[in-house]
C-alpha cells in the first residue's frame, strides 16, 4: 500500500518537474551546461594527476639514464685498471639499473599514450556536448520563434473571424450614417426652398439702379456720352468694325 502511494507521489512529482522543464527549457539547458563544466573540471583534475605521473616517470628515466652512463663509465674504467671486483659490482648495479630503466621507459610510454587518449576522449566528449548544446540553443530559439508566429497567426485568424462576424454591426452603422446624411441633405433643401429670394433680388436691382444712376451723374459732369444699355440682348458690333469706347466723340477731319 505504502509502496503504491510512494510510486504515485513520485509520479506526480515527475509530471510536475517535466512540466516545469517544458516551460523553462533555457533553465534546464543552463543547468546541463553547468554540469558539463563541472564534469570537465573533474576530468581535468584526473588528467593533471596522470600528467604528474608521466612527469615523475620522465624524471626518473632521465635520472636512471644519467646513472646508467655513470655506472658504464665506472665499470669500464675499473675493468681497464684491473679492479675486477669493483668493476664486477658496478656491472651488477648497471645490469639491475638497465632492467629498471627499460621497465620505466615502457611505463612512461604507456602513461604518455594513455594521457593522449584521455585528452582526445575529453576533447571529443566536450566537442560533442557543445555541439548538442548549440543545437539545443538553436532549437529553443526556433521553438520560441515558431510559438510567437503561431500566436500571431492565431491572433490574426481570430481577428479575421471577429471582423467577419461583425458584419451586422457594420451594416447597421452604414445604414445609420446614410439616414443621417439624407436627413442633413433634406434639411438643406428645405432651408433653401424656404429662403425668400424676392428681397434679395429687389436689393440686387436697387443696387444696380443706384450704380447706373451714379454712373450717369458722373458721365454728365464729365461730359461723357453714355451708350444706352440694351435691356434683353447684348449690343451688336458696328457694321464698319469700329470699336466704340466710353468718352467724348471724335470728329474726323478731312
C-alpha positions in Angstrom: 0.0 0.0 0.0 2.7 2.5 1.0 4.8 1.4 -1.9 1.9 2.2 -4.3 1.4 5.5 -2.6 5.1 6.3 -2.9 5.0 5.4 -6.6 2.0 7.7 -7.0 3.8 10.6 -5.3 6.9 10.1 -7.3 4.8 10.0 -10.5 3.1 13.3 -9.5 6.5 14.9 -8.8 7.8 13.6 -12.1 4.9 15.1 -14.0 5.4 18.4 -12.2 9.1 18.5 -12.9 8.5 17.5 -16.5 6.0 20.3 -16.9 8.5 22.8 -15.4 11.2 21.6 -17.7 8.9 22.1 -20.7 8.1 25.6 -19.6 11.7 26.6 -18.9 14.0 24.8 -21.4 16.6 27.5 -21.1 17.0 26.9 -17.4 17.4 23.2 -17.9 19.9 23.8 -20.7 21.9 26.1 -18.4 21.9 23.5 -15.7 23.2 20.9 -18.1 25.8 23.3 -19.4 27.0 24.0 -15.8 27.1 20.2 -15.2 29.3 19.8 -18.3 31.7 22.5 -16.9 31.9 20.6 -13.6 32.5 17.3 -15.3 35.2 18.8 -17.5 36.8 20.3 -14.4 36.8 16.9 -12.6 38.1 15.2 -15.7 40.9 17.7 -16.0 41.9 17.1 -12.4 42.3 13.4 -13.2 44.3 14.4 -16.3 46.5 16.6 -14.0 47.2 13.6 -11.8 48.0 11.4 -14.8 50.2 14.1 -16.3 52.1 14.3 -12.9 52.7 10.6 -13.0 54.1 11.0 -16.5 56.4 13.7 -15.3 57.6 11.6 -12.4 58.3 8.7 -14.7 60.1 11.0 -17.1 62.2 12.5 -14.3 63.0 9.0 -13.0 64.0 7.8 -16.5 66.3 10.8 -17.0 68.0 10.2 -13.7 68.4 6.5 -14.4 69.9 7.3 -17.8 72.4 9.6 -16.1 73.2 6.9 -13.6 73.5 4.3 -16.4 76.1 6.4 -18.2 78.0 7.0 -15.0 78.0 3.3 -14.0 79.0 2.2 -17.5 81.9 4.6 -17.4 83.0 3.4 -13.9 82.7 -0.2 -14.9 84.9 0.3 -18.0 87.4 2.4 -16.1 87.9 -0.2 -13.2 88.0 -3.0 -15.7 90.8 -1.3 -17.6 92.6 -0.6 -14.4 92.4 -4.3 -13.3 90.0 -3.8 -10.5 87.8 -6.8 -11.4 86.0 -7.0 -8.1 84.9 -3.3 -8.1 84.2 -3.5 -11.8 82.0 -6.5 -11.2 80.0 -4.7 -8.5 79.5 -1.8 -10.9 78.5 -4.2 -13.6 75.8 -5.8 -11.4 74.4 -2.5 -10.4 74.5 -1.4 -14.1 72.6 -4.6 -15.1 69.9 -4.0 -12.5 69.6 -0.4 -13.5 69.2 -1.4 -17.1 66.3 -3.6 -16.2 64.7 -0.8 -14.1 65.3 1.7 -16.9 63.7 -0.5 -19.5 60.7 -1.1 -17.3 60.3 2.6 -16.5 60.6 3.5 -20.2 57.8 1.1 -21.0 55.6 2.6 -18.2 56.4 6.1 -19.4 55.4 5.2 -22.9 52.2 3.6 -21.8 51.4 6.6 -19.5 52.0 9.0 -22.3 49.8 7.0 -24.7 47.1 6.8 -22.0 47.3 10.6 -21.3 47.0 11.4 -25.0 44.0 9.1 -25.4 42.4 10.6 -22.3 42.9 14.1 -23.7 41.5 13.1 -27.0 38.5 11.4 -25.4 37.9 14.6 -23.3 38.1 16.8 -26.4 35.7 14.6 -28.4 33.2 14.4 -25.5 33.3 18.1 -24.9 33.0 18.9 -28.6 30.0 16.6 -28.9 28.4 18.1 -25.8 29.0 21.6 -27.1 27.5 20.7 -30.4 24.4 19.3 -28.7 24.2 22.4 -26.5 24.4 24.7 -29.6 21.9 22.6 -31.4 19.5 22.8 -28.4 20.0 26.6 -28.2 19.2 26.9 -31.9 16.2 24.6 -31.4 14.9 26.6 -28.4 15.3 29.9 -30.4 13.4 28.3 -33.3 10.8 26.9 -31.0 10.2 30.4 -29.5 10.0 32.0 -32.9 7.5 29.4 -34.1 5.5 29.8 -31.0 5.4 33.5 -31.5 4.5 33.0 -35.1 1.7 30.6 -34.1 0.3 33.1 -31.6 0.4 35.9 -34.2 -1.3 33.6 -36.7 -4.0 32.6 -34.2 -4.5 36.2 -33.3 -4.8 37.2 -37.0 -7.2 34.3 -37.5 -9.3 35.4 -34.6 -9.3 39.0 -35.9 -10.5 37.8 -39.3 -13.2 35.8 -37.7 -14.3 38.7 -35.5 -14.3 41.1 -38.4 -16.3 38.7 -40.5 -18.7 38.2 -37.6 -19.2 41.9 -37.1 -20.9 42.4 -40.5 -24.3 43.1 -39.0 -22.9 45.9 -36.8 -21.1 47.5 -39.8 -24.3 47.2 -41.9 -26.3 48.9 -39.2 -23.7 51.6 -38.8 -23.7 52.2 -42.6 -27.5 52.4 -42.6 -27.5 55.0 -39.8 -24.8 57.1 -41.5 -26.8 57.0 -44.8 -30.0 58.0 -43.0 -28.3 60.9 -41.2 -26.7 62.1 -44.4 -30.1 62.0 -46.2 -31.7 63.9 -43.3 -29.0 66.6 -43.5 -29.4 66.9 -47.3 -33.2 67.2 -46.8 -32.7 70.0 -44.2 -30.5 71.9 -46.6 -33.1 71.6 -49.4 -36.0 72.7 -47.1 -34.0 75.6 -45.9 -33.1 76.6 -49.4 -36.7 76.3 -50.6 -37.9 78.3 -47.6 -35.5 81.2 -48.3 -37.3 84.4 -49.5 -35.3 85.4 -52.7 -37.7 88.3 -53.6 -36.0 90.6 -51.2 -32.6 89.6 -52.3 -33.5 90.2 -56.0 -35.1 93.6 -55.1 -31.9 94.6 -53.2 -29.8 93.5 -56.1 -31.9 95.5 -58.6 -31.8 98.5 -56.3 -28.1 98.3 -56.0 -27.8 98.1 -59.8 -30.1 101.1 -60.3 -28.1 103.2 -57.8 -24.9 102.2 -59.6 -26.3 103.1 -63.0 -27.6 106.5 -61.7 -24.2 107.2 -60.1 -22.5 106.4 -63.3 -24.9 108.6 -65.3 -24.3 111.5 -62.9 -20.6 111.1 -63.3 -20.8 110.9 -67.1 -22.9 114.1 -67.2 -20.5 116.0 -65.1 -17.5 114.9 -67.2 -19.3 115.4 -70.5 -19.1 111.8 -71.4 -21.8 110.3 -73.6 -23.1 107.0 -72.3 -24.2 104.3 -74.6 -27.7 103.0 -73.9 -27.6 99.6 -72.3 -29.8 97.1 -74.0 -32.3 95.5 -71.8 -32.5 92.0 -73.1 -29.8 91.2 -75.7 -26.2 92.4 -75.9 -25.4 95.2 -78.4 -24.4 94.0 -81.9 -21.0 95.1 -83.2 -20.8 98.0 -85.6 -21.0 97.3 -89.2 -17.8 99.1 -90.1 -15.9 97.2 -87.4 -15.2 100.2 -85.3 -14.9 99.7 -81.6 -17.0 102.1 -79.6 -15.5 103.3 -76.3 -16.7 105.4 -73.5 -15.5 109.1 -73.9 -16.1 112.2 -75.9 -16.9 111.7 -79.6 -14.1 112.5 -82.0 -14.8 114.0 -85.5 -12.8 113.0 -88.5 -11.1 116.0 -90.2 -10.8 116.0 -94.0 
